[in-house]
Amino acid sequence: MTEKESKQLEKIREKIAQMRAKEQTIIAKDKQRKRKERTRRLIQIGAIAEKYLDCVGIEPVEFEKLVLEIIGKLKLLND
């Protein structure tokens, strides 16, 4: 391999490394965006549940019991 070819190959490898780094950055930003969207959605759903299920100040374990109780009653109605 000539010196010119070696330099070209090195430039290509550098570009590949840069592109991989950019790919990782894009992937990380997308994961962060999805996490933020999920967090926002969970907060909104929690606020709606708190409002309509009258569970202000209830502990998560108790809230889960309440939801399971409601689901059980709905299942009985649909059977």
mmCIF file of the C-alpha atoms, coordinates in Angstrom:
data_MODEL
# 
_entry.id   MODEL 
# 
loop_
_atom_site.group_PDB 
_atom_site.id 
_atom_site.type_symbol 
_atom_site.label_atom_id 
_atom_site.label_alt_id 
_atom_site.label_comp_id 
_atom_site.label_asym_id 
_atom_site.label_entity_id 
_atom_site.label_seq_id 
_atom_site.pdbx_PDB_ins_code 
_atom_site.Cartn_x 
_atom_site.Cartn_y 
_atom_site.Cartn_z 
_atom_site.occupancy 
_atom_site.B_iso_or_equiv 
_atom_site.pdbx_formal_charge 
_atom_site.auth_seq_id 
_atom_site.auth_comp_id 
_atom_site.auth_asym_id 
_atom_site.auth_atom_id 
_atom_site.pdbx_PDB_model_num 
ATOM 1  C CA . MET A 1 1  ? 0.000   0.000   0.000  1.00 0.00 ? 1  MET A CA 1 
ATOM 2  C CA . THR A 1 2  ? 1.348   3.379   -0.891 1.00 0.00 ? 2  THR A CA 1 
ATOM 3  C CA . GLU A 1 3  ? 1.631   6.287   1.500  1.00 0.00 ? 3  GLU A CA 1 
ATOM 4  C CA . LYS A 1 4  ? -1.155  8.098   -0.359 1.00 0.00 ? 4  LYS A CA 1 
ATOM 5  C CA . GLU A 1 5  ? -3.455  5.083   -0.005 1.00 0.00 ? 5  GLU A CA 1 
ATOM 6  C CA . SER A 1 6  ? -2.583  4.795   3.690  1.00 0.00 ? 6  SER A CA 1 
ATOM 7  C CA . LYS A 1 7  ? -3.548  8.436   4.248  1.00 0.00 ? 7  LYS A CA 1 
ATOM 8  C CA . GLN A 1 8  ? -6.806  7.952   2.335  1.00 0.00 ? 8  GLN A CA 1 
ATOM 9  C CA . LEU A 1 9  ? -7.577  4.872   4.394  1.00 0.00 ? 9  LEU A CA 1 
ATOM 10 C CA . GLU A 1 10 ? -6.858  6.751   7.618  1.00 0.00 ? 10 GLU A CA 1 
ATOM 11 C CA . LYS A 1 11 ? -9.173  9.608   6.549  1.00 0.00 ? 11 LYS A CA 1 
ATOM 12 C CA . ILE A 1 12 ? -11.915 7.085   5.800  1.00 0.00 ? 12 ILE A CA 1 
ATOM 13 C CA . ARG A 1 13 ? -11.457 5.455   9.210  1.00 0.00 ? 13 ARG A CA 1 
ATOM 14 C CA . GLU A 1 14 ? -11.648 8.864   10.892 1.00 0.00 ? 14 GLU A CA 1 
ATOM 15 C CA . LYS A 1 15 ? -14.869 9.669   9.050  1.00 0.00 ? 15 LYS A CA 1 
ATOM 16 C CA . ILE A 1 16 ? -16.297 6.296   10.056 1.00 0.00 ? 16 ILE A CA 1 
ATOM 17 C CA . ALA A 1 17 ? -15.407 7.012   13.704 1.00 0.00 ? 17 ALA A CA 1 
ATOM 18 C CA . GLN A 1 18 ? -17.007 10.461  13.478 1.00 0.00 ? 18 GLN A CA 1 
ATOM 19 C CA . MET A 1 19 ? -20.145 9.027   11.921 1.00 0.00 ? 19 MET A CA 1 
ATOM 20 C CA . ARG A 1 20 ? -20.394 6.355   14.612 1.00 0.00 ? 20 ARG A CA 1 
ATOM 21 C CA . ALA A 1 21 ? -20.040 9.017   17.297 1.00 0.00 ? 21 ALA A CA 1 
ATOM 22 C CA . LYS A 1 22 ? -22.729 11.107  15.618 1.00 0.00 ? 22 LYS A CA 1 
ATOM 23 C CA . GLU A 1 23 ? -24.969 8.029   15.392 1.00 0.00 ? 23 GLU A CA 1 
ATOM 24 C CA . GLN A 1 24 ? -24.549 7.415   19.132 1.00 0.00 ? 24 GLN A CA 1 
ATOM 25 C CA . THR A 1 25 ? -25.363 11.054  19.865 1.00 0.00 ? 25 THR A CA 1 
ATOM 26 C CA . ILE A 1 26 ? -28.547 10.868  17.797 1.00 0.00 ? 26 ILE A CA 1 
ATOM 27 C CA . ILE A 1 27 ? -29.576 7.600   19.461 1.00 0.00 ? 27 ILE A CA 1 
ATOM 28 C CA . ALA A 1 28 ? -28.960 9.083   22.921 1.00 0.00 ? 28 ALA A CA 1 
ATOM 29 C CA . LYS A 1 29 ? -31.004 12.202  22.112 1.00 0.00 ? 29 LYS A CA 1 
ATOM 30 C CA . ASP A 1 30 ? -33.860 10.052  20.821 1.00 0.00 ? 30 ASP A CA 1 
ATOM 31 C CA . LYS A 1 31 ? -33.844 7.929   23.998 1.00 0.00 ? 31 LYS A CA 1 
ATOM 32 C CA . GLN A 1 32 ? -33.854 11.077  26.116 1.00 0.00 ? 32 GLN A CA 1 
ATOM 33 C CA . ARG A 1 33 ? -36.756 12.529  24.110 1.00 0.00 ? 33 ARG A CA 1 
ATOM 34 C CA . LYS A 1 34 ? -38.735 9.298   24.510 1.00 0.00 ? 34 LYS A CA 1 
ATOM 35 C CA . ARG A 1 35 ? -38.048 9.241   28.271 1.00 0.00 ? 35 ARG A CA 1 
ATOM 36 C CA . LYS A 1 36 ? -39.269 12.834  28.586 1.00 0.00 ? 36 LYS A CA 1 
ATOM 37 C CA . GLU A 1 37 ? -42.408 12.046  26.574 1.00 0.00 ? 37 GLU A CA 1 
ATOM 38 C CA . ARG A 1 38 ? -43.117 9.008   28.751 1.00 0.00 ? 38 ARG A CA 1 
ATOM 39 C CA . THR A 1 39 ? -42.574 10.982  31.960 1.00 0.00 ? 39 THR A CA 1 
ATOM 40 C CA . ARG A 1 40 ? -44.915 13.722  30.762 1.00 0.00 ? 40 ARG A CA 1 
ATOM 41 C CA . ARG A 1 41 ? -47.551 11.172  29.762 1.00 0.00 ? 41 ARG A CA 1 
ATOM 42 C CA . LEU A 1 42 ? -47.314 9.404   33.144 1.00 0.00 ? 42 LEU A CA 1 
ATOM 43 C CA . ILE A 1 43 ? -47.675 12.684  35.004 1.00 0.00 ? 43 ILE A CA 1 
ATOM 44 C CA . GLN A 1 44 ? -50.719 13.648  32.931 1.00 0.00 ? 44 GLN A CA 1 
ATOM 45 C CA . ILE A 1 45 ? -52.352 10.240  33.398 1.00 0.00 ? 45 ILE A CA 1 
ATOM 46 C CA . GLY A 1 46 ? -51.607 10.351  37.118 1.00 0.00 ? 46 GLY A CA 1 
ATOM 47 C CA . ALA A 1 47 ? -53.164 13.795  37.401 1.00 0.00 ? 47 ALA A CA 1 
ATOM 48 C CA . ILE A 1 48 ? -56.304 12.635  35.593 1.00 0.00 ? 48 ILE A CA 1 
ATOM 49 C CA . ALA A 1 49 ? -56.526 9.518   37.765 1.00 0.00 ? 49 ALA A CA 1 
ATOM 50 C CA . GLU A 1 50 ? -56.072 11.589  40.915 1.00 0.00 ? 50 GLU A CA 1 
ATOM 51 C CA . LYS A 1 51 ? -58.780 13.994  39.797 1.00 0.00 ? 51 LYS A CA 1 
ATOM 52 C CA . TYR A 1 52 ? -61.466 11.497  38.789 1.00 0.00 ? 52 TYR A CA 1 
ATOM 53 C CA . LEU A 1 53 ? -60.733 8.690   41.239 1.00 0.00 ? 53 LEU A CA 1 
ATOM 54 C CA . ASP A 1 54 ? -60.607 11.056  44.211 1.00 0.00 ? 54 ASP A CA 1 
ATOM 55 C CA . CYS A 1 55 ? -57.273 9.764   45.428 1.00 0.00 ? 55 CYS A CA 1 
ATOM 56 C CA . VAL A 1 56 ? -55.418 12.905  46.455 1.00 0.00 ? 56 VAL A CA 1 
ATOM 57 C CA . GLY A 1 57 ? -52.696 12.017  48.930 1.00 0.00 ? 57 GLY A CA 1 
ATOM 58 C CA . ILE A 1 58 ? -53.130 8.265   48.552 1.00 0.00 ? 58 ILE A CA 1 
ATOM 59 C CA . GLU A 1 59 ? -50.043 6.046   48.606 1.00 0.00 ? 59 GLU A CA 1 
ATOM 60 C CA . PRO A 1 60 ? -49.125 4.232   45.377 1.00 0.00 ? 60 PRO A CA 1 
ATOM 61 C CA . VAL A 1 61 ? -49.837 0.807   46.917 1.00 0.00 ? 61 VAL A CA 1 
ATOM 62 C CA . GLU A 1 62 ? -53.306 1.912   47.972 1.00 0.00 ? 62 GLU A CA 1 
ATOM 63 C CA . PHE A 1 63 ? -53.923 3.475   44.571 1.00 0.00 ? 63 PHE A CA 1 
ATOM 64 C CA . GLU A 1 64 ? -53.006 0.200   42.891 1.00 0.00 ? 64 GLU A CA 1 
ATOM 65 C CA . LYS A 1 65 ? -55.502 -1.639  45.124 1.00 0.00 ? 65 LYS A CA 1 
ATOM 66 C CA . LEU A 1 66 ? -58.176 0.892   44.169 1.00 0.00 ? 66 LEU A CA 1 
ATOM 67 C CA . VAL A 1 67 ? -57.464 0.461   40.452 1.00 0.00 ? 67 VAL A CA 1 
ATOM 68 C CA . LEU A 1 68 ? -57.517 -3.342  40.742 1.00 0.00 ? 68 LEU A CA 1 
ATOM 69 C CA . GLU A 1 69 ? -60.825 -3.135  42.610 1.00 0.00 ? 69 GLU A CA 1 
ATOM 70 C CA . ILE A 1 70 ? -62.322 -0.946  39.878 1.00 0.00 ? 70 ILE A CA 1 
ATOM 71 C CA . ILE A 1 71 ? -61.025 -3.281  37.172 1.00 0.00 ? 71 ILE A CA 1 
ATOM 72 C CA . GLY A 1 72 ? -62.505 -6.259  39.011 1.00 0.00 ? 72 GLY A CA 1 
ATOM 73 C CA . LYS A 1 73 ? -65.899 -4.570  39.196 1.00 0.00 ? 73 LYS A CA 1 
ATOM 74 C CA . LEU A 1 74 ? -65.757 -3.706  35.476 1.00 0.00 ? 74 LEU A CA 1 
ATOM 75 C CA . LYS A 1 75 ? -64.951 -7.316  34.619 1.00 0.00 ? 75 LYS A CA 1 
ATOM 76 C CA . LEU A 1 76 ? -67.956 -8.480  36.642 1.00 0.00 ? 76 LEU A CA 1 
ATOM 77 C CA . LEU A 1 77 ? -70.202 -6.057  34.757 1.00 0.00 ? 77 LEU A CA 1 
ATOM 78 C CA . ASN A 1 78 ? -68.933 -7.285  31.402 1.00 0.00 ? 78 ASN A CA 1 
ATOM 79 C CA . ASP A 1 79 ? -69.383 -11.000 32.180 1.00 0.00 ? 79 ASP A CA 1 
# 
